[in-house]
Amino acid sequence: MTLQDKLTSFARSQVFVLLLVFIALNAYFGYKSEYFLNVENYFNMLKQSSALLIAASAATLLMMTANFDLSAGANLAFSGVLYAMLAAAGVPLSLAVLLTLLAGACFGIINGVLVTKWDIPPFIATLGMMFIGAGLALVVCGGQSVRSGLPDNFSDLMNGRFLGIPTPILMAIVGCTFFWVLANKTLLGKYAMAIGSNKNAAVLSGINVNFITMSLFVVVALLASLAGIMTASRLGTGDPRVYEIFYMDIIVAMMLGGTPLTGGKGSVLGTLIAAMIIVVIGNGLSMLNVLIFWQTIIKGVVLIAAMILNERAKSGSLAGLASLFRQTLTLKSS
């Protein structure tokens, strides 16, 4: 494939369309608010989205197998509450993290068993676990946020810095890079796509479909649990209702990023850009003092518009823009 062919292919890709939307949103909010386009605000956005980025990048691998986890948001909320309760009870934070991760992994084990052993569709299995997890998050704390009794170092995980870079941003970089490598450079990524494309053919080719599916459910649950710990640390409280924010953002980021519910293909990079689009919309609208219920409507409109742009790019309706992009890069490379 020549360089020109590669550029044409990229200009028709979902990642290219998402980048256009991302740049356009940043330009718009930067024009409307003098405080948007500054380093500190981007650091804040990355800190706030670090949990979402990590969880969504892991979930992309699972979705490539035509499976998905609707319970990730509830797991996140339950884990945040459990972590806060353990910390408030005097349990050392390192042990509290370990116990919370083990509890969070149980979501993945149960989901994996329901899907691989009992052949329950992932939508039904994980939807049921979502309700159970959300209910547990409310039950264990009596429906109240866990605030009192937390140690002074409870928020250190999200407030620390290494080489001047906030710890959660570093965690997101490492985690997202790891899952990008898994999806694109290892057999696991190829197996995941093979399972999503044709499960029966994958079995006949010798791929241990059940083991890989179960493992990915557990990995997603662990990362959702870690995201819950990070969120509780950032907020300084264990909030059982936080899943209302996260439970669909992960799914939306994956689908908008190019990973269909039917599996067989996917893009961790696309998921990450889509997740940042969601974060930018929320941050920008907040800076413009747009009321929260209008934010939800506007976010939906922008996401639908991005999907329409993507379909037009695939069909060639954006051929002129693609040609301009190709010519620009060709001139730069010459």
ROZA-510895 format. One record per atom (N, C-alpha, C): residue in one letter; z negated, x, y negated. Coordinates in steps of 0.02 Angstrom, whole numbers, plus 50000, padded with zeros to 5 digits. Layout:
<pts>
aZXY ...
</pts>
This chain:
<pts>
m500005004350060 m500005000050000 m500005004449938 t500475003249893 t500525007249832 t499975005249782 l499905009549731 l499405008049679 l499555001449645 q500195000249632 q500394994049599 q500204987949641 d500304988449707 d500124982949752 d499374981849752 k498994987349751 k498264986749750 k498024983449685 l498334985349629 l498144982349565 l498314974949563 t498894973249591 t499094966149594 t498604962249637 s498424965149693 s497954961749738 s497274960749704 f497044965949669 f496394965349634 f496424960149579 a496994959949543 a497054955049488 a497084947849513 r497214946949577 r497214940249607 r496564938849644 s496104943549644 s495494942849684 s494964938949648 q494484936549686 q493924932849658 q493494937349614 v493414943649634 v493014948349595 v493304949149525 f493964949649520 f494284950449454 f494144944349410 v494224938349438 v494094932249400 v493364932049377 l492904933849422 l492194933749405 l492044938749350 l492364944549353 l492274949449300 l492514946749232 l493074943249233 l493324940249171 l492814935149143 v492554931049187 v492054926049166 v491434929449140 f491214934649175 f490614938349155 f490704941549086 i491274944749075 i491414947949011 i491454942648955 a491794937148970 a491874931848920 a491194928948900 l490764927848948 l490094925048933 l489684929948891 n489714936348909 n489354941448871 n489614941848799 a490274941448792 a490574941748725 a490354935648683 y490354929848715 y490174923748679 y489444923948657 f488994925448704 f488284925448686 f488114931148638 g488484936748645 g488384942248598 g488594940348528 y489114936248523 y489344933948457 y488854928848427 k488564924648469 k488124919348445 k487414921748431 s487204927048465 s486514929548456 s486524937048448 e486214939548395 e486194946748383 e485744950348431 y485324946648467 y484844949848513 y485104950248585 f485674947248598 f485914946948668 f486164953748692 l486604956848654 l486924963048676 l486504969148658 n485924969648688 n485524975748680 n485234977748747 v485074984048753 v484854986848817 v484234983448843 e483764982048800 e483134978948822 e483254972048852 n483704968248823 n483844961648851 n484174962148920 y484624967048928 y484944967948993 y484444970349045 f483974974649025 f483434976649070 f483034970549091 n482874966249043 n482494960149059 n482874955649107 m483524954849095 m483924950649140 m483944953549211 l484024960149215 l484044963349281 l483364962849316 k482814963649278 k482154962849307 k482054955749333 q482254950849293 q482164943949313 q482604942049372 s483184945249377 s483644943349430 s483604947849491 s483174952949490 s483144957749545 s483004954449612 a482534949649612 a482364946049674 a482974942049699 l483314938649653 l483904934749672 l484454939249699 l484574944949667 l485104949549687 l484984952149758 i484364954149772 i484204956849838 i484284951449892 a483994945549879 a484034940249929 a484754937949940 a485144937349887 a485834934949893 a486284939949928 s486174946449916 s486584951449949 s486474951550024 a485844950450045 a485694950050117 a485974943650146 a485904938150110 a486144931650135 a486904931450142 t487254935650105 t487984935850109 t488204937950179 l487864942950207 l488024945150275 l487944939450325 l487404935650318 l487294929950363 l487834924750355 m488024923350293 m488514918150280 m489204920150305 m489334926650311 m489964928950339 m490044926850412 t489474925550445 t489494923350515 t489564915750521 a489664912350464 a489694904950460 a489014901850469 n488494905650456 n487804903150455 n487524904050385 f487034900150367 f486724900950302 f486004898450307 d485604900350257 d484884898950259 d484684895150196 l484634888550203 l484404884450147 l483654885250134 s483304888150182 s482574888750175 s482354894950137 a482844899150115 a482664905350082 a482244904150019 g482414899149980 g482034897749919 g481334895449934 a481244891249986 a480584888950006 a480174894750034 n480504899150072 n480174905150098 n479924909450040 l480354910149990 l480174913949930 l479544911149897 a479534904549888 a478954901349856 a478324902049898 f478384900749963 f477804901450007 f477544908550008 s477994913450011 s477784920450012 s477444922449948 g477694920049891 g477374921649827 g476674918849824 v476584912649848 v475914909549848 v475454913249895 l475694914749956 l475284918150005 l475074925049980 y475544928649951 y475384935349924 y474844934949870 a474914930049826 a474414929249772 a473734927249800 m473724922949851 m473094920749880 m472744926549916 l473134930449952 l472834936249986 l472564941249936 a472934942449882 a472704947049830 a472074944449797 a472054937949783 a471464934949752 a470854935149798 a470984935249864 a470434935449912 a470164942549923 g470454947449888 g470214954249892 g470574958549943 v471104955949973 v471494959950021 v471874965349982 p471854971650005 p472244976849971 p472984974849965 l473284976449908 l473964974049895 l474464976449947 s474384982649971 s474854985150022 s474804980950086 l474194979150106 l474104975050165 l474344967850152 a474234965450091 a474464958750073 a475224958350076 v475564963550055 v476294963850059 v476514963550132 l476194967550174 l476384967750245 l476274960950279 l475694957950268 l475544951450298 l476024946050274 t476194946350210 t476654941450181 t477354942150211 l477584948350219 l478234949550249 l478264947050321 l477714948150358 l477694945750427 l477724938150429 a477364934950384 a477384927550381 a478074925150362 g478384928650314 g479064926750293 g479574927550348 a479484932850389 a479954934050444 a479954928350494 c479384924750499 c479344919050545 c479864913750529 f480024912950464 f480554908250445 f481204910150479 g481374916550477 g481994918950506 g481994918250582 i481424919750613 i481384919150686 i481484911950708 i481144907350674 i481214900250691 i481934897850679 n482214899650621 n482904897750607 n483384900550659 g483284906850677 g483714910050726 g483684906650794 v483074904950815 v482984901650880 v483314894750879 l483204891050826 l483494884250821 l484254884450824 v484554889550791 v485284889850787 v485584892950850 t485294898450875 t485604902150931 t485404899550999 k484784897251006 k484544895051072 k484614887451082 w484494883751029 w484524876451036 w485154873351006 d485594877650980 d486244875450954 d486194870050901 i485674870350861 i485604865750804 i486024868550746 p486434864450714 p486834866950658 p486394870250605 p486614875850576 p486194879450527 p486004875150467 f486434870550448 f486264866150391 f485634862150407 i485614859050466 i485044854850485 i484424859150497 a484514864650533 a483934868950550 a483604871750488 t484004874550444 t483714877850385 t483504872850332 l483824866950331 l483594861650285 l482904859250306 g482804858450372 g482144856650396 g481624861850379 m481794868250388 m481324873550371 m481214874050296 m481714872050256 m481614871950184 m481074866950165 f481094860950194 f480584855950180 f479894858350204 i479884861350264 i479244863750291 i478964869350247 g479384874050227 g479164879650185 g478924877350117 a479304872750087 a479104870150021 a478454866350026 g478374862550080 g477744858950090 g477164863650102 l477264868850143 l476734873650155 l476514877150091 a477004878850049 a476844882149986 a476384877949943 l476484871349946 l476054866849907 l475374865749942 v475384865250008 v474774863850046 v474264869550041 v474494875750050 v474024881350054 v473664882649988 c473974880549933 c473654881749868 c473454875249834 g473494869649871 g473294863349842 g473744860849786 g474364863349786 g474844861149735 g474754864549667 q474294869349663 q474154872649599 q474374879949602 s474604882549546 s474784889649543 s474164893949554 v474254899449589 v473694904049603 v473664909149546 r473164908549504 r473094912949446 r472424916649445 s471884913049459 s471224916049452 s471064920749510 g470684925949493 g470464930649543 g470954936049561 l471534936149529 l472034941249545 l471814948049517 p471924953449555 p471724960049532 p472134962349473 d471874967149436 d472214969649376 d472894972749392 n472964975549452 n473594978949470 n474084974249505 f473974967749502 f474394962949538 f475124963449516 s475244964649452 s475924964749426 s476224971649421 d475884976649449 d476134983549444 d476814984449476 l476944980649530 l477584981449565 l478174980149519 m478114975349474 m478674973449431 m478644976749362 n478094979949347 n478014982949281 n478064990549281 g478114993449341 g478155000749345 g478845003349327 r478885009849315 r479525013149299 r479585019649338 f480195021549354 f480335027949386 f480935030949350 l480835036949322 l481355040149282 l481585035749224 g481115031849198 g481265027549142 g481585020949160 i481735019849224 i482065013749246 i481545009249278 p481515002849259 p481024998249289 p481084998049365 t480514997949399 t480504997949472 t480914992349503 p480864986149480 p481264980849512 p482014981949508 i482244985149454 i482964986549448 i483164991749500 l482744996849509 l482885001849560 l482894998649629 m482414994149642 m482384990749707 m483024986649718 a483254983449665 a483864979449670 a484474983849683 i484514989549649 i485074994149659 i485094996749730 v484514998949755 v484475001549823 v484634996149874 g484324990249866 g484424984849913 g485144982349915 c485434981349856 c486114978749853 c486624983849879 t486504990249863 t486954995449888 t486924995749964 f486314995149991 f486214995350064 f486614989750098 f486564983750071 f486914978050103 f487664978250090 w487874981250034 w488594982150023 w488874986950076 v488514992350089 v488724997150140 v488744993850209 l488224989950225 l488214986450289 l488824981850297 a488984978250244 a489524973350248 a490214976550250 n490294982350217 n490964985150208 n491094991550248 k490584995050268 k490685001550298 k490395002350369 t490134996950398 t489834997550464 t490124992250511 l489974993250576 l490204988450626 l489874981650617 l489254981650589 l488914975350580 l489314970650535 g489594973350481 g490004969250437 g490624966550472 k490944970850513 k491534968650550 k491354963450602 y490784964450635 y490554959550684 y490394952850651 a490074953150592 a489904946950557 a490524943050540 m491044946450515 m491674943050499 m492004940350562 a491964944150616 a492274941850679 a491924935550705 i491264935350700 i490884929450722 i491064923450679 g491114924450614 g491284918950569 g491994916550578 s492454921150595 s493154919250603 s493264915250667 n492974917750722 n493054914350787 n492484916550832 k491984912350837 k491384914050876 k491544915250949 n491954910850978 n492114911551049 n492494918051063 a492964919651019 a493334925951028 a492874931951021 a492384931450976 a491904936950967 a491494937951031 v491294932451063 v490914932851126 v491344936151179 l491964934051185 l492414936751236 l492564944151225 s492534946351162 s492664953351146 s492054957851157 g491504954851178 g490914958751195 g490394959251141 i490484955651086 i489994955751031 i489394951451050 n488794954051042 n488184950351056 n488044945650998 v488374939850999 v488364935250942 v487654932750927 n487294930750979 n486624928050968 n486144933250939 f486184939350963 f485744944650938 f485894946150864 i486524946750847 i486714948250778 i486514942450732 t486644936350754 t486464930450713 t485714930050703 m485334930850757 m484604930750752 m484354936250706 s484624942250713 s484414947950672 s484544946650598 l485114943750583 l485284942450513 l484844936950484 f484674931950524 f484204926750500 f483534929950482 v483294934550524 v482644937850511 v482694942350450 v483244945950442 v483334950350384 v483334946250320 v483704940750320 v483724936450261 v483024933750245 a482654931750296 a481974929250286 a481524934650257 l481574940750283 l481174946250257 l481334947650184 l481974947550167 l482174948850097 l481964943050051 a481994936950076 a481754931250037 a481004931750025 s480644934050077 s479924935050070 s479774940550019 l480154946050023 l480074951349974 l480224948849904 a480734944749898 a480904941749833 a480334937449807 g479984934049852 g479404930049832 g478844934349806 i478734939949839 i478214944649816 i478394947449747 m479024949249738 m479244951949674 m479184946649619 t479364940449635 t479324935149585 t478604933749565 a478154933449614 a477454932349599 a477174937949557 s477374944049573 s477144949849534 s477404949549463 r478044947449454 r478334947049387 r478004941549346 l477874935849377 l477584930249341 l476834930849332 g476524935149374 g475794935849371 g475434929849401 t475774926249445 t475484920349477 t475894918549539 g475574915149585 g475924912349642 g476084905049628 d476714903549613 d476914896849593 d477284893449650 p477004888049678 p477324884749736 p477974881149718 r478104880149654 r478704876349634 r479284880949614 v479194887449623 v479724891949602 v480354891149643 y480294888249704 y480884887349745 y481394882649713 e481154878349668 e481614873649634 e482134877449593 i481964883549572 i482434887649534 i482904891449580 f482624893949635 f483004898649677 f483384895449734 y483174889549756 y483414887249822 y484174886249825 m484494884749767 m485214883949768 m485584889749735 d485244893649694 d485574899249660 d485874904149709 i485524905349765 i485774910049815 i486414907449846 i486424901149866 i487014898149896 i487594898049847 v487454896049784 v487984895749733 v488274902649720 a487844907749716 a488084914549703 a488544916949759 m488374915349821 m488794917449877 m489464913849878 m489454907349868 m490074903549869 m490524905349810 l490234905949751 l490614907849692 l490864915049699 g490484919149735 g490674926149744 g491204927349797 g491404922149833 g491954922949881 g491754922649953 t491154920349969 t490944919650038 t490904912150055 p491384909450092 p491394902250106 p490874900350158 l490694893950158 l490224891450208 l490494892150279 t491154892350285 t491474892950350 t491464900050377 g491254904950336 g491194911850359 g491874915150369 g491854920850404 g492464924450419 g492674929550366 k492384929050308 k492514933850254 k491934933350205 g491914938150160 g491374938150110 g491384944350068 s491024944150014 s491004949749967 s490314950349937 v489954955549955 v489294956749925 v489374958049850 l489894961849831 l490014963149760 l490154956649723 g490554952249752 g490694945849720 g490064941749712 t489634941849763 t488994938249760 t488564940849703 l488534947449695 l488114950449643 l488374948649573 i489034948949563 i489314947149498 i489184939749483 a489274935549534 a489154928349525 a488424927049508 a487974930649542 a487254929749527 a487104931749455 m487424937149432 m487304939249363 m487604934349313 i488154931049332 i488424925749289 i487914920149280 i487594918249334 i487074913049331 i486514915249285 v486304921549292 v485754924149251 v485954924549178 v486564926849164 v486804927449095 v486834920649061 i487064915649098 i487094908849069 i486404906549050 g485914907349095 g485234905249080 g484934908949022 n485024915549021 n484734919748968 n485064918148901 g485724917748901 g486084916448838 g485914909648808 l485894904648850 l485734897948825 l485014897548800 s484564901148832 s483874901248808 s483834904448739 m484224909748728 m484234913048663 m484514908448609 l484954903848630 l485234899148582 l484804892848575 n484214893048608 n483734887448605 n484024880948632 v484444881548683 v484714875548715 v484184872848763 l484064866348761 l483554863348803 l483734864248877 i483214864748919 i483294866648989 i483754861749027 f483714855249012 f484134850549050 f484864851149030 w485004853048968 w485694854548948 w485934860948980 q485474865748989 q485654872049022 q485924870749092 t485604866149128 t485814864549196 t486524861749196 i486664857249149 i487334854249145 i487854859449128 i487714863549078 i488184868749056 i488304873849111 k487774875649147 k487854880349203 k488334877549255 g488264871149270 g488714867949318 g489434867949295 v489544866549231 v490224866449204 v490544873349208 v490164878449189 v490434885349190 v490594887449261 l490174885749308 l490284887749378 l490904884249406 i490994877849389 i491594874249412 i492224877349380 a492174879049316 a492744882149282 a492924888849314 a492414892649334 a492534899049366 a492894898049433 m492714892949470 m493034891549534 m493764889449523 i493894885449471 i494574883349455 i495004889449437 l494724893849396 l495084900049378 l495254904049440 n494774904449486 n494884908249547 n495464905249589 e495474898649595 e496014895449633 e496684896449600 r496694896349533 r497324897549497 r497554904749506 a497074909349509 a497254916349520 a497554917249589 k497274913849640 k497534914449708 k498244911549713 s498364906149676 s499014902749680 s499554906149637 g499334911049596 g499814914549555 g499884911749485 s499494906649468 s499544903549402 s499324908249347 l498944913349365 l498734918349316 l499154924649322 a499774923849344 a500194929649356 a500294933849293 g500364930549236 g500454934149173 g499864938649158 l499264935949166 l498664939849154 l498604945549205 a498774944049267 a498744949249318 a499234954849303 s499834952949279 s500344957949262 s500104962349205 l499804959249154 l499544963049097 l499004967949119 f498564965649163 f498024969949188 f498324975749228 r498824974349270 r499134979449310 r499474984749266 q499834982449215 q500184987049170 q499694991349132 t499134988349111 t498624992149073 t498334997749115 l498144996149177 l497855001149221 l498365006449240 t498995004349249 t499515009149266 t499615014149210 l499615011849148 l499685016249090 l499105021149086 k498485018649101 k497905023049097 k497915028349151 s498185026549210 s498175031349265 s498735036449260 s499245034949219 s499815039549212 s499685044849159 
</pts>
